[in-house]
Amino acid sequence: MQNQDPAAENHAEDQLINDIKEATTEATEGQEATEEIVPELTAEEKLQQENTALNDKYLRLFAEFDNYKRRTQKERVELLQTAGKDVIVSLLPLLDDFDRANKAMESATDITAIREGVNLVHTKLKNTLAQKGLKEMESINTPFNTDHHEAITKIPAPNEEMKGKVMDELEKGYTLNDKVIRFAKVVVGS
C-alpha cells in the first residue's frame, strides 16, 4: 500500500470528502423536505376547527351581550330611583316657604299679609313646575276634546255656541313636556 501514487491518494481523499458532502446535503434536504411537508388536515378536521372557533366567538359575544344587559338594567334602576331628584330638590325651597308661612300664621293677626304670603308661595310653586315642563291646560270655552278632557257631566248650554264646549272646569288638566299627565275634569254644554 505504500507503493501507491500520492496523486491517487489525494484523489481518493477528495472523492471521500465529496461523497460525505453529498450525503450530508442529501440528509439536510431530506430533513427540510420532511419539515416542509405538514400533514394536510382533512375536511372534517378543518370543519371541526372552524366550529370550535365559531363556538368560542359565539360564547364571547353572548357573554358580552349579557354584561351589556346587566349594565343597562342597573343604569335604568338607578335612573328610576333618582329620576325625581331634580324636581324634589327644586321644590325644597317651597317647602321651606310653607314652613315659614305656617309659623307666621300661628301669631298673625292680619289676614291680608297671610293671603299675600300664600299667593307668593303659590306663584313660586307654579313657576318652579313650569320650569320643569309642567303646563296648565286651558279648557273653559274650548271644544270638548277626549284627548285632553274628561267629562264629568253635561248641562244644557245657554246658547247654541256653547254646545259641545267646556262650560266649567272642576279640576285643571296638566301637560308635562307636551304630554298629558292629567286630564281636565270638565262640565260640557249639551
Rosetta silent file (secondary structure, phi, psi, omega in degrees, C-alpha in Angstrom):
SEQUENCE: MQNQDPAAENHAEDQLINDIKEATTEATEGQEATEEIVPELTAEEKLQQENTALNDKYLRLFAEFDNYKRRTQKERVELLQTAGKDVIVSLLPLLDDFDRANKAMESATDITAIREGVNLVHTKLKNTLAQKGLKEMESINTPFNTDHHEAITKIPAPNEEMKGKVMDELEKGYTLNDKVIRFAKVVVGS
SCORE:     score description
SCORE:     0.000 S_00000001
   1 L     0.000  -24.880  178.410    0.000    0.000    0.000 S_00000001
   2 L   -72.924  -16.373 -177.242    2.872    2.290    0.458 S_00000001
   3 L   -82.669   -1.843 -177.694    3.752    1.890   -3.158 S_00000001
   4 L   -71.846  157.720 -178.203    0.633    3.715   -4.313 S_00000001
   5 L   -75.571  134.862  179.726    0.777    7.017   -6.047 S_00000001
   6 H   -65.464  -28.965  178.947    0.235   10.157   -3.836 S_00000001
   7 H   -67.086  -36.887  178.915   -1.903   11.731   -6.504 S_00000001
   8 H   -67.434  -36.713  177.874   -4.214    8.752   -6.370 S_00000001
   9 H   -64.254  -43.449  179.020   -4.413    9.087   -2.576 S_00000001
  10 H   -62.678  -39.146  179.528   -5.358   12.782   -2.899 S_00000001
  11 H   -66.328  -38.718  178.784   -7.916   11.875   -5.479 S_00000001
  12 H   -66.033  -42.350  178.711   -9.385    9.212   -3.183 S_00000001
  13 H   -63.530  -43.861  179.157   -9.488   11.643   -0.279 S_00000001
  14 H   -61.884  -41.018  178.976  -11.197   14.261   -2.438 S_00000001
  15 H   -63.134  -41.510  178.983  -13.656   11.643   -3.615 S_00000001
  16 H   -64.183  -43.744  179.209  -14.363   10.639    0.004 S_00000001
  17 H   -63.527  -43.297  179.218  -14.867   14.272    1.053 S_00000001
  18 H   -63.401  -40.547  178.638  -17.214   14.868   -1.873 S_00000001
  19 H   -62.946  -41.228  179.165  -19.178   11.721   -1.012 S_00000001
  20 H   -65.488  -43.030  179.618  -19.523   12.884    2.608 S_00000001
  21 H   -61.921  -43.722 -179.342  -20.631   16.369    1.495 S_00000001
  22 H   -64.281  -41.092  179.489  -23.216   14.914   -0.867 S_00000001
  23 H   -64.228  -41.800  179.207  -24.531   12.570    1.827 S_00000001
  24 H   -64.672  -43.653 -179.777  -24.769   15.460    4.295 S_00000001
  25 H   -63.440  -44.071  179.700  -26.508   17.662    1.728 S_00000001
  26 H   -64.080  -40.214  178.890  -28.980   14.934    0.844 S_00000001
  27 H   -64.514  -42.711 -179.989  -29.703   14.287    4.534 S_00000001
  28 H   -64.830  -44.899  178.686  -30.268   18.009    5.164 S_00000001
  29 H   -63.440  -35.953  177.783  -32.509   18.334    2.136 S_00000001
  30 H   -64.265  -39.747  178.184  -34.437   15.271    3.300 S_00000001
  31 H   -65.846  -44.309  179.984  -34.971   16.858    6.693 S_00000001
  32 H   -61.595  -39.220  180.000  -36.113   20.110    5.118 S_00000001
  33 H   -64.687  -39.423  179.214  -38.469   18.200    2.904 S_00000001
  34 H   -72.028  -31.161  178.185  -39.967   16.399    5.906 S_00000001
  35 H   -71.987  -37.257 -179.149  -40.245   19.680    7.814 S_00000001
  36 H   -71.038  -31.703 -178.391  -41.948   21.420    4.905 S_00000001
  37 L   -81.981  100.996  175.776  -44.440   18.663    4.452 S_00000001
  38 L   -96.760  130.893 -177.774  -47.038   19.308    7.085 S_00000001
  39 L   -60.568  126.015 -178.950  -49.690   16.699    7.019 S_00000001
  40 L   -69.729  142.094  179.548  -52.725   18.314    5.434 S_00000001
  41 L   -77.130  145.234  176.299  -55.848   18.452    7.522 S_00000001
  42 L   -75.585  164.817 -179.973  -58.810   16.550    6.317 S_00000001
  43 H   -60.165  -37.326  179.787  -62.021   18.411    5.510 S_00000001
  44 H   -65.185  -41.809  179.718  -63.579   17.066    8.689 S_00000001
  45 H   -67.537  -38.798  177.110  -60.709   18.363   10.834 S_00000001
  46 H   -61.723  -45.377  179.159  -60.895   21.789    9.141 S_00000001
  47 H   -63.579  -37.086  178.437  -64.621   21.968    9.833 S_00000001
  48 H   -63.227  -43.448  178.903  -64.027   20.890   13.430 S_00000001
  49 H   -65.081  -43.446  178.098  -61.504   23.727   13.905 S_00000001
  50 H   -62.201  -41.306  178.714  -63.862   26.261   12.308 S_00000001
  51 H   -61.249  -44.851  178.779  -66.687   25.000   14.502 S_00000001
  52 H   -62.069  -43.662  179.866  -64.553   25.384   17.628 S_00000001
  53 H   -64.275  -42.964  179.877  -63.512   28.922   16.603 S_00000001
  54 H   -67.635  -38.197  176.473  -67.095   29.959   15.882 S_00000001
  55 H   -62.391  -41.767  178.546  -68.343   28.477   19.173 S_00000001
  56 H   -63.120  -44.906  179.305  -65.677   30.412   21.045 S_00000001
  57 H   -62.137  -42.314  178.927  -66.616   33.604   19.216 S_00000001
  58 H   -62.119  -45.238 -178.888  -70.319   32.987   19.953 S_00000001
  59 H   -63.365  -40.425  178.486  -69.695   32.398   23.661 S_00000001
  60 H   -65.155  -43.554  179.365  -67.645   35.588   23.940 S_00000001
  61 H   -64.246  -41.267  178.228  -70.301   37.590   22.123 S_00000001
  62 H   -62.724  -43.296  179.252  -73.051   36.103   24.297 S_00000001
  63 H   -64.941  -39.672  179.149  -71.121   36.942   27.472 S_00000001
  64 H   -64.094  -43.151  178.910  -70.509   40.475   26.230 S_00000001
  65 H   -65.843  -39.853  178.300  -74.210   40.950   25.452 S_00000001
  66 H   -62.138  -41.851  176.469  -75.190   39.525   28.843 S_00000001
  67 H   -62.958  -40.392  178.409  -72.862   42.013   30.553 S_00000001
  68 H   -61.902  -44.484  179.389  -74.380   44.812   28.473 S_00000001
  69 H   -61.135  -45.051  179.837  -77.911   43.816   29.521 S_00000001
  70 H   -61.890  -43.682 -177.604  -76.953   43.727   33.204 S_00000001
  71 H   -64.444  -45.303 -179.085  -75.202   47.099   32.991 S_00000001
  72 H   -68.556  -34.375  177.382  -78.121   48.833   31.224 S_00000001
  73 H   -66.021  -40.863  177.895  -80.647   47.301   33.623 S_00000001
  74 H   -63.689  -42.382  178.780  -78.610   48.560   36.580 S_00000001
  75 H   -64.050  -38.787 -179.989  -78.381   52.028   34.999 S_00000001
  76 H   -64.775  -42.841  179.022  -82.151   52.035   34.381 S_00000001
  77 H   -63.054  -44.151  178.650  -82.882   51.135   38.018 S_00000001
  78 H   -62.667  -39.391  179.459  -80.530   53.876   39.229 S_00000001
  79 H   -64.545  -43.391  179.244  -82.172   56.363   36.861 S_00000001
  80 H   -64.924  -35.612 -179.617  -85.648   55.485   38.103 S_00000001
  81 H   -69.384  -30.387 -177.240  -84.549   55.801   41.719 S_00000001
  82 H  -111.439   10.363 -176.645  -83.118   59.271   41.146 S_00000001
  83 L   -61.054  -40.799 -177.762  -85.458   60.463   38.349 S_00000001
  84 L   -85.206   -0.601 -175.704  -87.457   62.739   40.641 S_00000001
  85 H   -57.776  -44.293 -177.570  -84.400   64.066   42.455 S_00000001
  86 H   -61.474  -44.027 -179.885  -84.139   67.181   40.289 S_00000001
  87 H   -68.113  -43.362 -179.292  -87.793   68.120   40.843 S_00000001
  88 H   -61.395  -44.442 -179.928  -87.666   67.352   44.569 S_00000001
  89 H   -61.925  -38.175  179.739  -84.540   69.486   45.045 S_00000001
  90 H   -72.686  -20.980  179.183  -86.213   72.387   43.231 S_00000001
  91 H   -88.157  -14.555 -178.811  -89.296   72.039   45.467 S_00000001
  92 H   -58.837  -41.631  175.845  -87.383   72.106   48.770 S_00000001
  93 H   -60.789  -32.711  177.199  -87.245   75.946   48.920 S_00000001
  94 H   -67.661  -38.423  176.391  -91.040   75.956   48.505 S_00000001
  95 H   -61.736  -40.864  176.267  -91.375   73.555   51.407 S_00000001
  96 H   -61.835  -41.080  178.634  -89.260   75.954   53.467 S_00000001
  97 H   -62.706  -40.597  177.951  -91.564   78.817   52.439 S_00000001
  98 H   -65.082  -37.887  176.728  -94.625   76.832   53.557 S_00000001
  99 H   -61.626  -44.461  178.236  -92.954   76.122   56.914 S_00000001
 100 H   -64.062  -37.566  179.267  -92.310   79.824   57.396 S_00000001
 101 H   -65.492  -40.194  178.050  -95.927   80.592   56.395 S_00000001
 102 H   -62.585  -41.988  178.226  -97.235   78.113   58.986 S_00000001
 103 H   -64.573  -40.080 -178.955  -95.141   79.758   61.713 S_00000001
 104 H   -67.941  -33.708 -179.002  -96.324   83.193   60.641 S_00000001
 105 H   -69.203  -27.339 -178.986  -99.997   82.087   60.696 S_00000001
 106 H   -64.028  -36.179 -176.522  -99.721   80.977   64.333 S_00000001
 107 H  -114.473   10.382 -176.023  -99.079   84.505   65.561 S_00000001
 108 L   -83.038  144.615  175.029 -100.595   86.550   62.731 S_00000001
 109 L  -115.815  -21.862 -178.663 -103.466   88.937   63.252 S_00000001
 110 L   -96.983  111.956 -177.407 -103.528   90.467   59.758 S_00000001
 111 H   -71.489  -28.855 -178.494 -105.190   88.081   57.287 S_00000001
 112 H   -66.985  -36.535  178.287 -104.186   90.110   54.221 S_00000001
 113 H   -65.706  -40.343  177.989 -100.475   89.567   54.933 S_00000001
 114 H   -63.811  -44.479 -179.670 -101.087   85.810   55.230 S_00000001
 115 H   -60.506  -43.702  178.974 -103.070   85.834   51.985 S_00000001
 116 H   -63.944  -40.467  179.166 -100.258   87.669   50.157 S_00000001
 117 H   -64.010  -43.699  178.912  -97.669   85.230   51.517 S_00000001
 118 H   -65.448  -39.824  177.261  -99.680   82.189   50.396 S_00000001
 119 H   -63.098  -39.500  177.640 -100.176   83.771   46.955 S_00000001
 120 H   -63.166  -44.423  179.801  -96.423   84.360   46.669 S_00000001
 121 H   -65.846  -39.529  178.115  -95.654   80.737   47.571 S_00000001
 122 H   -61.747  -44.863  178.776  -98.345   79.546   45.128 S_00000001
 123 H   -64.030  -41.303  179.020  -96.851   81.629   42.310 S_00000001
 124 H   -63.493  -39.586  177.858  -93.362   80.400   43.152 S_00000001
 125 H   -63.808  -46.371  179.006  -94.593   76.786   43.039 S_00000001
 126 H   -60.184  -43.815 -179.399  -96.262   77.309   39.653 S_00000001
 127 H   -65.095  -40.596  179.703  -93.120   78.938   38.224 S_00000001
 128 H   -63.838  -44.626  178.771  -90.864   76.167   39.527 S_00000001
 129 H   -68.251  -33.887  177.144  -93.068   73.471   37.997 S_00000001
 130 H   -65.718  -35.045  176.392  -93.314   75.421   34.719 S_00000001
 131 H   -64.459  -27.818  179.659  -89.505   75.443   34.552 S_00000001
 132 L   -87.763    2.278  175.498  -89.631   71.636   34.754 S_00000001
 133 L   103.646    5.431 -179.238  -92.023   71.484   31.765 S_00000001
 134 E   -84.879  132.190  177.694  -95.419   71.458   33.507 S_00000001
 135 E  -132.347  143.768  174.333  -98.174   73.488   31.805 S_00000001
 136 E   -82.116  143.167  175.592 -101.822   74.055   32.709 S_00000001
 137 L   -90.672  135.310  173.596 -104.361   73.256   30.012 S_00000001
 138 L   -85.664  123.874 -174.375 -106.858   75.946   29.146 S_00000001
 139 L  -120.800  -37.440 -173.586 -110.253   74.273   28.972 S_00000001
 140 L   -63.056  134.681 -179.672 -113.102   76.707   29.582 S_00000001
 141 L    66.914   17.942  175.085 -114.915   77.808   26.375 S_00000001
 142 L  -107.214  154.546  177.703 -112.882   75.361   24.248 S_00000001
 143 E   -61.783  143.249  179.018 -114.421   72.475   22.279 S_00000001
 144 L   -64.017  129.054 -177.827 -114.607   69.239   24.268 S_00000001
 145 L  -132.282  118.270 -177.104 -111.641   67.033   23.324 S_00000001
 146 L   -68.671  -14.887  176.562 -111.344   63.500   24.693 S_00000001
 147 L   -75.951  -18.963 -177.916 -107.562   63.690   24.276 S_00000001
 148 L  -124.287  -21.079 -172.257 -107.419   66.451   26.918 S_00000001
 149 E  -119.706  152.459  171.804 -110.705   66.404   28.820 S_00000001
 150 E  -122.737  116.389 -176.382 -112.696   64.027   30.970 S_00000001
 151 E   -78.600  123.579  177.380 -116.408   64.865   31.003 S_00000001
 152 E   -88.226  -43.339 -179.997 -117.914   64.649   34.478 S_00000001
 153 E  -156.415  167.786  175.122 -121.389   65.772   33.473 S_00000001
 154 E  -117.916  142.654  175.158 -123.375   67.557   30.796 S_00000001
 155 E  -129.987  157.955  178.044 -125.561   70.574   31.372 S_00000001
 156 L   -64.099  135.468 -179.262 -127.848   72.444   29.000 S_00000001
 157 L   -77.614  140.600  179.843 -125.922   75.067   27.053 S_00000001
 158 L   -68.275  -24.694  177.495 -127.107   78.663   27.456 S_00000001
 159 L  -150.169  172.116 -176.386 -126.802   79.197   23.684 S_00000001
 160 H   -64.686  -30.688 -179.247 -126.021   77.291   20.501 S_00000001
 161 H   -62.369  -33.156 -174.207 -122.368   78.435   20.503 S_00000001
 162 H   -87.449   -2.300  178.089 -121.645   76.618   23.788 S_00000001
 163 L   -67.005  129.260  179.696 -122.965   73.235   22.670 S_00000001
 164 L    79.478    5.978  178.761 -120.124   70.695   22.748 S_00000001
 165 E  -109.889  162.028 -179.880 -117.849   73.143   24.529 S_00000001
 166 E   -76.652  122.789  179.870 -116.457   73.096   28.059 S_00000001
 167 E   -91.021  -40.422 -176.700 -118.691   75.153   30.363 S_00000001
 168 E  -145.423  156.749 -179.618 -116.854   74.673   33.666 S_00000001
 169 E  -121.971  117.762  179.735 -113.650   73.098   34.919 S_00000001
 170 E   -86.279  -36.580  177.856 -113.727   71.093   38.162 S_00000001
 171 E  -139.173  132.459 -179.750 -110.048   70.036   38.048 S_00000001
 172 L   -68.738  148.900  173.642 -107.340   71.535   35.896 S_00000001
 173 L   -99.696  152.542 -177.742 -105.561   69.366   33.369 S_00000001
 174 E  -133.606  148.339  172.316 -101.790   69.404   33.014 S_00000001
 175 E  -119.793  145.823  175.476  -99.209   68.520   30.385 S_00000001
 176 E  -119.997  113.010 -176.520  -95.590   67.684   31.024 S_00000001
 177 L    53.043   48.278  176.713  -93.385   68.480   28.040 S_00000001
 178 L    66.382   18.852  174.850  -96.494   68.486   25.797 S_00000001
 179 E  -118.731  130.741 -177.300  -97.723   65.087   27.007 S_00000001
 180 E   -67.336  123.863  176.535 -100.960   64.935   29.006 S_00000001
 181 E  -109.205  -18.595  173.028 -100.264   63.760   32.545 S_00000001
 182 E  -150.219  127.130  178.616 -103.702   64.625   33.958 S_00000001
 183 L   -75.091  145.174  176.414 -106.932   65.117   32.061 S_00000001
 184 E   -76.135  132.348  176.779 -109.054   68.156   32.919 S_00000001
 185 E   -91.213  117.302 -169.639 -112.318   67.197   34.630 S_00000001
 186 E  -131.308  165.017  173.436 -114.929   69.346   32.947 S_00000001
 187 E  -109.747  127.542 -174.080 -118.634   70.058   32.544 S_00000001
 188 E  -106.854  140.987  175.733 -119.755   70.037   28.912 S_00000001
 189 E   -80.554  137.710  179.511 -122.636   72.005   27.390 S_00000001
 190 L  -124.723    0.000    0.000 -125.237   69.975   25.506 S_00000001
